[in-house]
Amino acid sequence: MDMHYTAHEESFRKEVRRFLIERLPKRIADKVRLHHRLTKADIQEWHRLLNERGWFTSHWPVEYGGPGWTTAQHIIFEAEAGLAYAPRIVPFGVEMLGPVLIKFGSEDQKRHFLPRIADGTDWWCQGFSEPGAGSDLAGLKTAAMRDGEYYVVNGQKTWTTFGQHADWIFCLVRTDSAVKKQMGISFLLIDMKSPGVELRPIKLLDGSYEVNEIFFANVRVPVANLVGEENKGWTYAKYLLSYERSGIAGVGQSTAALNWLKQIASMECKRGRPLAEDPYFAARLAKIEIDLENMRTTNLRVLASSGAGVAPLAESAMLKIRGTEIRQEITSLARRALGPYAAPFVSEALDEGFRGTPVGPDYAAGVAADYFNQRKLSIFGGSNEVQREIITKATLEL
Ligand SMILES: Cc1cc2nc3c(=O)[nH]c(=O)nc-3n(C[C@H](O)[C@H](O)[C@H](O)COP(=O)(O)OP(=O)(O)OC[C@H]3O[C@@H](n4cnc5c(N)ncnc54)[C@H](O)[C@@H]3O)c2cc1C
């Protein structure tokens, strides 16, 4: 179903489409479509191309270099970028830290860090979760003790996405353990090159290295790297998470993944006929398409009524649950379509320069690995079980 755009929105949609045709490198779009792994350079290239067009910092206010998009423009961009198999923007610097610095950072922090986020000089990662503090994030223990003009940081973060690429990490640290746990947390910017920072990769189900453990042993961090006030970090973290969850429905990506699934279902055969014509498979395909269509409408409704392009807590929790369920169901169907090639795959076949023999048709490795990789969707950004709790509390006013 095509949405009804105003003339202005329609011309914006065309402009986005033209940009994607002209500027999104085919090599990168092919990797996204086939679920091959993007390198750091691929991601940086895409960020740079967007920044040249003025669209990378799309959630920043105009006075900080944002394009001043309306909610509808954000949705149009996300939908078109998804359909064109553009990579998802890596959000840590531009969509998480950026808005926090703009609202709570010092003038020096803004002047120094914002341009470097925009032009890709600094790659940021997010140091929130710890081994004992995921769902119960406020229980975090990594400690920052004041010592003159420095904080001395000790502790461990985990699940740090793309920490291996990062120049800097923004961390929630404990600066007071004598008060209610939310009241003793601060928001600190730490240079990954500081002595005492150690990164250990974690291998994921699909064979990829996407997340890491990060250890801090007596890491000295200048007090100037504290964002806002000491012990107010929980407020800034909640503000950041509202941005983290705003694009979480992933409608554009799911639409593209569904398109690709349909192509696979027309290439794969069951009893001599395309799988897409098998009644059982076709019914599951139809159901997912209807669910996605409903999701698209709900996403529009929620974002339009919130006005600011950021969904309220309970609604964004709902979008996260449905969005990730749909995406996981698509990967599950794609895997089903592969039959015997659904499980075995050569992990290296997803990296550039692979010269070996893939298992099954050329797209099989990506489909199988994607199924495993996307299990993460219902865990990160706050697990789906915890999102259900958020909805319950908000709607029952508990
Ligand atoms: C691939 C991946 C990337 C990530 N990237 C980052 C990152 O870059 N930076 C970062 O800081 N973090 C990151 N995370 C961490 C992520 O936010 C946490 O994994 C998530 O919040 C869940 O916490 P946990 O893993 O500690 O699980 P736990 O909190 O231990 O939960 C375990 C299980 O118990 C359930 N559970 C917990 N509490 C409740 C409850 N109250 N009610 C019902 N069920 C409950 C959960 O739903 C889950 O099923 C990432 C995680 C993954 C998997």
The ligand as an SDF file (V2000), in Angstrom:
LIG
                    3D

 53 58  0  0  0  0  0  0  0  0999 V2000
   23.8870   -8.3120   19.9390 C   0  0  0  0  0  0  0  0  0  0  0  0
   23.7850   -7.4130   21.1260 C   0  0  0  0  0  0  0  0  0  0  0  0
   24.3180   -6.1360   21.0770 C   0  0  0  0  0  0  0  0  0  0  0  0
   24.2750   -5.2880   22.1840 C   0  0  0  0  0  0  0  0  0  0  0  0
   24.8860   -4.0640   22.1220 N   0  0  0  0  0  0  0  0  0  0  0  0
   24.9980   -3.3130   23.2410 C   0  0  0  0  0  0  0  0  0  0  0  0
   25.7870   -2.1120   23.2460 C   0  0  0  0  0  0  0  0  0  0  0  0
   26.3620   -1.7120   22.2250 O   0  0  0  0  0  0  0  0  0  0  0  0
   25.9080   -1.4280   24.4030 N   0  0  0  0  0  0  0  0  0  0  0  0
   25.3000   -1.8190   25.5720 C   0  0  0  0  0  0  0  0  0  0  0  0
   25.4370   -1.1450   26.5640 O   0  0  0  0  0  0  0  0  0  0  0  0
   24.5450   -2.9520   25.5960 N   0  0  0  0  0  0  0  0  0  0  0  0
   24.3860   -3.7120   24.4680 C   0  0  0  0  0  0  0  0  0  0  0  0
   23.6520   -4.8890   24.4960 N   0  0  0  0  0  0  0  0  0  0  0  0
   23.0940   -5.3370   25.7710 C   0  0  0  0  0  0  0  0  0  0  0  0
   21.5940   -5.3820   25.8400 C   0  0  0  0  0  0  0  0  0  0  0  0
   21.0420   -4.1180   26.0500 O   0  0  0  0  0  0  0  0  0  0  0  0
   21.2410   -6.3680   26.9780 C   0  0  0  0  0  0  0  0  0  0  0  0
   21.6420   -7.6550   26.5390 O   0  0  0  0  0  0  0  0  0  0  0  0
   19.7900   -6.3810   27.3120 C   0  0  0  0  0  0  0  0  0  0  0  0
   19.4020   -5.1860   27.9400 O   0  0  0  0  0  0  0  0  0  0  0  0
   19.4150   -7.5860   28.2150 C   0  0  0  0  0  0  0  0  0  0  0  0
   20.2450   -7.6410   29.3280 O   0  0  0  0  0  0  0  0  0  0  0  0
   21.0330   -8.9890   29.7180 P   0  0  0  0  0  0  0  0  0  0  0  0
   21.7130   -9.5030   28.4890 O   0  0  0  0  0  0  0  0  0  0  0  0
   21.8850   -8.6580   30.8910 O   0  0  0  0  0  0  0  0  0  0  0  0
   19.9320  -10.0440   30.1180 O   0  0  0  0  0  0  0  0  0  0  0  0
   19.2040  -10.1680   31.5300 P   0  0  0  0  0  0  0  0  0  0  0  0
   18.7770   -8.8060   31.9750 O   0  0  0  0  0  0  0  0  0  0  0  0
   20.0360  -10.9890   32.4240 O   0  0  0  0  0  0  0  0  0  0  0  0
   17.9140  -10.9700   31.1010 O   0  0  0  0  0  0  0  0  0  0  0  0
   17.9170  -12.3830   30.8770 C   0  0  0  0  0  0  0  0  0  0  0  0
   16.5220  -12.8130   30.5280 C   0  0  0  0  0  0  0  0  0  0  0  0
   15.6240  -12.5160   31.6200 O   0  0  0  0  0  0  0  0  0  0  0  0
   14.5530  -11.7150   31.1760 C   0  0  0  0  0  0  0  0  0  0  0  0
   14.1960  -10.7200   32.2090 N   0  0  0  0  0  0  0  0  0  0  0  0
   15.0370   -9.9150   32.8870 C   0  0  0  0  0  0  0  0  0  0  0  0
   14.3590   -9.1130   33.7390 N   0  0  0  0  0  0  0  0  0  0  0  0
   13.0500   -9.4130   33.5660 C   0  0  0  0  0  0  0  0  0  0  0  0
   11.8460   -8.9330   34.1630 C   0  0  0  0  0  0  0  0  0  0  0  0
   11.8570   -7.9520   35.0690 N   0  0  0  0  0  0  0  0  0  0  0  0
   10.6800   -9.4590   33.7270 N   0  0  0  0  0  0  0  0  0  0  0  0
   10.6440  -10.4510   32.7970 C   0  0  0  0  0  0  0  0  0  0  0  0
   11.7560  -10.9610   32.2170 N   0  0  0  0  0  0  0  0  0  0  0  0
   12.9400  -10.4550   32.5990 C   0  0  0  0  0  0  0  0  0  0  0  0
   15.0400  -11.0040   29.9420 C   0  0  0  0  0  0  0  0  0  0  0  0
   14.0010  -10.6370   29.0760 O   0  0  0  0  0  0  0  0  0  0  0  0
   15.9330  -12.0760   29.3200 C   0  0  0  0  0  0  0  0  0  0  0  0
   15.1470  -12.9800   28.5700 O   0  0  0  0  0  0  0  0  0  0  0  0
   23.6480   -5.7230   23.3730 C   0  0  0  0  0  0  0  0  0  0  0  0
   23.0690   -7.0070   23.4220 C   0  0  0  0  0  0  0  0  0  0  0  0
   23.1410   -7.8530   22.3270 C   0  0  0  0  0  0  0  0  0  0  0  0
   22.5570   -9.2300   22.4370 C   0  0  0  0  0  0  0  0  0  0  0  0
  1  2  1  0
  2  3  1  0
  2 52  2  0
  3  4  2  0
  4  5  1  0
  4 50  1  0
  5  6  2  0
  6  7  1  0
  6 13  1  0
  7  8  2  0
  7  9  1  0
  9 10  1  0
 10 11  2  0
 10 12  1  0
 12 13  2  0
 13 14  1  0
 14 15  1  0
 14 50  1  0
 15 16  1  0
 16 17  1  0
 16 18  1  0
 18 19  1  0
 18 20  1  0
 20 21  1  0
 20 22  1  0
 22 23  1  0
 23 24  1  0
 24 25  2  0
 24 26  1  0
 24 27  1  0
 27 28  1  0
 28 29  2  0
 28 30  1  0
 28 31  1  0
 31 32  1  0
 32 33  1  0
 33 34  1  0
 33 48  1  0
 34 35  1  0
 35 36  1  0
 35 46  1  0
 36 37  1  0
 36 45  1  0
 37 38  2  0
 38 39  1  0
 39 40  1  0
 39 45  2  0
 40 41  1  0
 40 42  2  0
 42 43  1  0
 43 44  2  0
 44 45  1  0
 46 47  1  0
 46 48  1  0
 48 49  1  0
 50 51  2  0
 51 52  1  0
 52 53  1  0
M  END
$$$$
